Amino acid sequence: KLLMEHTDTTVFGVSLEEACFRCCSLIPTPLVQAVSWLNAKGVDEEGLYRVNGCHQTIQAYKARFDKGLKVDFFAEDERLAENVAGLVVRYLHDLPHLFHSKETYDRLAKIFDETEVDSITTEQRDEIRELVKSFPPENRETIHFLAAHFQLVSQHSKNNKMDNYAFQTTLSIMFGKTIAKYSDIY
């Protein structure tokens, strides 16, 4: 069953704006499907985002999304959180940019490089919020969606063994320092 009606259905490796247009959504379908499954079935899995999934399985999911085919992890009875988390990682790695522009990323990185998350001032929080408000809706909504997911993962740290240090280290390695710290602020 086709998920999209556009001629080019590729959603991996294109801008968020283009992927969202192709998905007819403010958040790309691969992220919505994968994160929804992870929130329901994967946040308590030890090693979440630290254990690699099966490369072939992740590539098969990616190919199906890029063909515009519906992927429903619940209906397919996917049992391995690392496969679904691996798809999230692959999607984010393939994005040309998440923070809308290099200038915006640089401004956010400067704030986070100068300050620890628990020491961010009110002025810095306000600057971060203003920067995010200036993003196109697709970028802003996707970042909020991911931040909420990462907060949920963090709240389940007793089960998934992702303490604060492991959480920030893992996210920093996978997604870059800015998004890892951003998830603690918003």
C-alpha positions in Angstrom: 0.0 0.0 0.0 1.5 3.3 -1.0 1.9 5.9 1.8 2.5 8.9 -0.6 1.3 9.9 -4.0 4.2 12.1 -5.1 6.4 10.8 -8.0 9.6 10.9 -5.9 8.9 9.3 -2.6 12.5 9.3 -1.2 12.5 10.5 2.4 16.0 9.5 3.5 18.8 11.9 2.6 16.6 14.8 1.7 15.8 18.0 3.6 13.1 17.8 6.3 11.0 20.2 4.3 11.1 17.9 1.3 10.6 14.7 3.3 7.6 16.3 5.1 6.1 17.4 1.9 6.5 13.9 0.5 5.0 12.4 3.7 2.2 15.1 3.9 3.2 15.7 7.5 5.2 18.1 9.7 7.4 15.2 11.0 8.8 12.7 8.5 6.9 9.4 8.6 9.9 7.2 9.3 10.6 9.1 12.5 6.9 9.1 13.5 6.6 5.4 13.0 9.9 4.4 14.6 9.7 6.7 17.6 6.0 5.8 18.3 7.0 2.2 18.4 10.1 2.9 20.5 8.0 5.0 23.0 5.5 2.1 23.3 7.8 -0.9 23.3 11.4 0.1 23.4 12.2 2.7 26.0 12.9 0.0 28.7 15.3 -2.0 26.5 18.8 -2.1 27.9 21.2 -0.8 25.3 18.7 1.3 23.5 20.6 3.5 21.0 23.8 1.8 22.1 23.3 -1.7 20.6 23.5 -1.8 16.8 20.6 -3.2 15.0 20.8 -5.6 12.0 22.1 -3.6 9.1 20.1 -5.6 6.5 16.8 -5.0 8.4 17.4 -1.3 8.8 18.3 -1.0 5.1 15.1 -2.9 4.2 13.0 -0.6 6.3 14.7 2.4 4.7 14.1 1.1 1.2 10.4 0.5 1.9 10.0 4.1 3.3 11.9 5.5 0.3 9.5 3.6 -2.1 6.6 5.2 -0.3 5.4 1.9 1.2 3.7 1.8 4.5 5.8 0.5 7.4 4.0 -0.4 10.6 6.3 -1.8 13.2 3.4 -2.8 15.4 1.6 -4.8 12.7 4.9 -6.4 11.6 5.6 -7.4 15.2 9.1 -6.0 15.2 10.7 -7.3 18.4 14.1 -5.7 18.4 14.3 -2.1 19.6 17.8 -1.8 18.2 16.5 -2.3 14.6 13.9 0.5 15.1 16.4 2.8 16.9 18.9 2.0 14.2 16.4 3.4 11.6 16.1 6.6 13.6 19.8 6.9 13.7 20.1 6.2 10.0 17.4 8.8 9.2 19.1 11.5 11.2 22.6 10.7 9.9 21.2 10.9 6.3 19.7 14.4 6.9 21.5 17.2 5.1 20.7 19.4 8.1 18.5 19.3 11.2 19.0 22.8 12.5 17.8 24.6 9.4 21.1 26.4 8.7 24.8 26.3 9.6 24.5 29.7 11.2 21.7 28.5 13.5 23.6 25.3 14.4 26.7 27.4 15.1 24.8 29.7 17.4 23.3 26.8 19.3 26.7 25.0 19.5 28.3 28.2 20.9 25.8 28.3 23.7 26.3 24.6 24.6 30.1 24.8 24.2 30.3 27.6 26.7 27.9 26.3 29.3 26.9 23.0 30.9 23.2 22.1 30.5 22.4 22.6 34.2 24.1 26.0 34.1 22.3 27.6 31.2 21.1 31.0 32.0 17.6 32.4 31.5 19.0 34.6 28.7 20.5 31.5 26.9 17.3 29.6 27.3 15.4 32.5 25.7 17.9 32.7 22.9 17.6 28.9 22.2 13.8 29.2 22.2 13.9 32.1 19.8 16.3 30.3 17.5 14.0 27.3 17.4 10.9 29.5 16.8 12.7 30.8 13.8 13.0 27.3 12.2 10.7 26.2 9.5 7.8 24.3 11.0 9.1 20.9 9.9 12.5 21.4 11.6 10.9 22.9 14.7 8.3 20.1 15.1 10.8 17.3 14.4 13.2 18.7 17.0 10.5 19.0 19.6 9.3 15.4 18.7 12.8 14.0 19.1 13.4 16.0 22.3 10.2 14.6 23.9 11.3 11.0 22.8 14.8 11.5 24.3 13.3 12.8 27.5 11.1 9.6 27.7 14.2 7.5 27.1 16.0 9.4 29.9 13.0 8.8 32.3 13.4 5.1 31.8 17.1 5.1 32.6 16.7 2.5 35.4 15.6 -0.1 32.9 17.6 0.9 29.8 20.7 1.7 31.8 21.0 5.1 30.1 22.1 7.3 33.0 22.6 11.0 32.4 26.3 10.6 31.4 25.6 7.6 29.1 22.6 9.4 27.6 24.5 12.6 26.7 27.5 10.6 25.5 25.5 8.3 23.3 23.4 11.1 21.8 26.4 13.2 21.3 28.1 10.5 19.4 25.1 9.7 17.3 23.4 13.0 16.7 25.9 15.7 17.7 26.4 17.6 20.9 23.8 20.2 20.2 20.7 17.9 19.9 21.9 15.8 22.9 22.0 18.9 25.1 18.9 20.4 23.5 16.8 17.5 24.6 17.5 18.4 28.3 16.3 22.0 27.8 13.0 21.9 25.9 
